[in-house]
């Protein structure tokens, strides 16, 4: 299977989707319960993460996706720890002898994908590595469906999934909570800070003459204030920047009037 390269545009897409997550209301109590369970196991995730130099919550959400947070299963794919993995990727770990401890398997799985080499764990990069862990089939071959590995149990996902490796169904629906959804709930509960780390780096909107979907929401918000009447065109140009200045005291970043 091919691979999708990480890029600034892809990072912005992940950030936009993450910010706009709306939970399936009927699943909210289950999302919260999963968050509780993940936090109960945090110390074990931290021990593995420290060895690899990666975030503990990456290990945690992958553990939920691959083996429902069971500690008698491989982190690679949920196969039992009493032998090497049978399903893709098969024959892991290559070193050592079964039965394996959960930690042995959990350290091997990210190394297989060279995830320990990642040094920058922004929100966009985190979601990119999680989606890549599962594979790029959705983006490469089924672009009309956002990966349930990230977005299931949110308004970003309805149906369509791989029911087996390489076997697609348009009607099948994931029964798992997507990793991004679980991360968002962790953040809402103050346990991680992916959004705040992103916000510290750069503003959400930039001055531009190109349309951006999220700018429509900004323009509609600005129009609720007296003295502001913007055309809803999704372009963060001079008039939108002027309205931002009127309300917040500064122009959009990139507007030469504010430099």
Secondary structure by P-SEA (a helix, b strand, c coil): cbbbbbcaaaaaaaaaaaaaccccccaaaaaaaaaaaaaaaaaaaaaaaaaacccaaaaaaaaaaccccccccccccccccccccccccccccccccccccaaaaaaaaaaaacccccccccaaaaaaaaaaaaccccccccccccccccccccccccccccccccccccccccccccaaaaaaaaaaaccccaaaaaaacccccccccccccaaaaaaaaaaccccccccccccccaaaaaaaaaccccccccccccc
